[in-house]
């Protein structure tokens, strides 16, 4: 069967092959949007009256130089379909009347069994009000989606996550990140993917929205 499938693809006209290639590239550059922005914003920010959607890309804001800077702050290289330089990141400014009251932002991350979408709800200072998975392909999804797991992130900010090394999965002894406990030892890969996605998320918000408010706390390992 595999040989027949391969033969059918190779026999396609050149134009069709190019079209399929373009579709793959477009898929690779897909960002992370709220499934239902009207519903989700109202749920995540009770009392809010509206929101503004902003689309920002690393290629547009600074290109390879900015990408290198973000990777340095993350402590890891971008790689794979969800971390190409042209990914459009979707950021939501949330309002109550004319007053801006916070932000919502999500990123795609690769977990052990598939894609993960890590969303954070932030106040105007970049402090986490809520953390949740919009998408989680994992055998341990029930445990990781438990509200008690998400509550561990509340009150933290990028300042705290600078002390977390995504390469080793360890934080400095005095870091508040150490209070975040993995609910399932077998889910270590997905747990670390979630923390990497969260740190990446906060760095992007700091770059794109907060004018590098937390850059002063940056440390290298």
Buried (B, 14 or more C-beta within 10 A) or exposed (E): EEEEEEEEEEEEEEEEEEEEEEEEEEEBBEBBBBEEBEEBBBEBBEEBBEBEEBEBBBBEBBEEEBBEBBBEBBBBEBEEBBBBBEBBBBBBBBBEEEEEBBBBBBBBBBBBBEBBBBBBBBEBEBBBBBBBBBBBBBEBBEBBBEEEBBEBBEEBBBBBBBBBBBEEBBBBEEBBBBEBEBBBEEBEBBBBBBBBBBBBBBBBBBBBBBEBBBBEBBEEE
